[in-house]
Amino acid sequence: MAASSHSLGVVATALLGGLTVLLGGCATPGLQATGTTPRPGAISGPDFESHTRRYRCAGGVELEVAYLNLRSGLSFAALHHQGRTHLMQNRPSASGARYVALDEEAGLRWHSKGDEGFLAFLAADHTAREQVRLADCRAVRP
């Protein structure tokens, strides 16, 4: 399904805003910090809502995820781990949310449900099995 240039612009603007919040910068011009949401780092615009969460996983490993939900129903995540940010898109899931890296070579999958999640890897091979990289991730409250 082809996306309109307007939709791509909204996605790009909102992802940039989410990444800016995720990486500790200021909000992108034209985006508003939401006053009604209790989540720190939340921003919204006329066509989207975005917020960030920090997770602590087994072994004390931490990662951050900026979530972007468009009014159209599309959802994205920017997952920051080990000095790299991976852009991901929501895919159908039996329970919770599943985000798949836009870069197929990365093979990363972020599964979340409520305040919990795990990071997995799936090689670009039809015989590959998903391997959990970070287990027992739980949202850290600010």
C-alpha positions, 0 to 999 in steps of 0.5 A, a space after each residue: 500500500 503506497 503512502 501519500 507524501 503527506 503521511 510520510 511527512 507526518 511520520 518523518 516529523 513525528 519520528 524526528 520529534 520522538 527521536 529528539 525526546 529519546 536522545 535527550 534534546 528539545 522538542 522539534 519546532 511545531 510539536 507540542 508537549 502534551 499537558 494531559 498525558 502523565 508520561 514524561 517526554 510525550 509529544 503530540 500533533 494533530 495527527 500523532 501521539 508519541 512518548 518514550 519509555 526506558 526499560 531495564 532488562 535481565 542482567 541490568 541492561 537498559 534500552 529506550 524506546 520512542 513510540 509513535 502512534 498515528 491517527 491513521 492507525 500506523 505505529 512505529 518505534 525507535 529503539 535505542 540500544 548499544 549506541 544505535 537507534 533502530 526504526 521499527 514498524 508495528 506488525 500484527 501480534 496475537 497479544 501486545 505489540 510487535 515492532 519489526 526493524 525497517 532495516 531487514 538486515 538488523 533482524 530485530 523485533 521488539 515485543 511489548 505488552 503493558 510495562 514488559 517486553 523483550 528484544 529478539 533477533 530473526 535472521 533474514 532466512 526462511 528457516 531461522 528461528 527467533 532468538 531472544 536477545 534481551 529478556 524480562 524487560 520492564 518499564 522503569 518509572 521516572 
